[in-house]
Amino acid sequence: MQAFLGISVWIALATVLPGLVTIAVLYGAFALANPALLEAGVPAIEGLNEWVFGGLAITIMILTQALGILLEGLFIRNQWLGPAQRDIRIPEGIDPLGLTHFSLEPYAEYQGLYLLLAELREHEDAQGHLQRALAQFFLTNNTLISYASGIVATLLIGWYTAGSDTLMAQIYLAVLAVCLLVSFKVARIRFEVMAKALWAARRRRIEPEEETGQKVPVYIEI
């Protein structure tokens, strides 16, 4: 139960934080590209009660997460997050079974993600390394949706509404584009880190020969 609650907290952060980023970049699109639209909308926003305003914020968060799931599936299906196989070398003395080299298949490891989480025992991943690796990947993936939303909103506001500040809109677009590219690069890195964490978590479930008295395989294909 404790392991499940810990994972739930990280997954919640991967949902809430990108939603807040989406709200921030959308606000920036109005504030920089066409402040008049924002000023015109302030009375309507002030007229909303706390429940309605909170509901709108939560809706944006859920939509960000939903689009993030679709983007995640697109990345995995087309293998846009890096090669399907990597050769990984481990310094001697690190692996409990003496392994120093193996072939990592990130997309194959990802296919076993939720099965591994369902089987995760309370004492495993005590330091939360796997949880952090998962949350960091999903957080980065979902913020790609945030920046993309900001780009779309800025284009619509800056180019298709009267009284827009085209220069500020262009600068804001450039900033969002850089953030998008950087985040995509980070998503690729974190995907590989997550795959390594999944591989290590499965390895941790294999008890060494001296503890079991039985010979265990060096690597198990999933």
Secondary structure, DSSP 8 states (H G I E B T S, - for coil): -HHHHHHHHHHHHHHHHHHHHHHHHHHHHHHHH-HHHHHHHHHHHHTS-HHHHHHHHHHHHHHHHHHHHHHHHHHHHHT-SS-S-EEEE--TTSSTT---EEEE-HHHHHHTHHHHHHH--TTTTTT-HHHHHHHHHHHHHHHHHHHHHHHHHHHHHHHHSTT--HHHHHHHHHHHHHHHHHHHHHHHHHHHHHHHHHHHHHHHTS--HHHHSS---S----
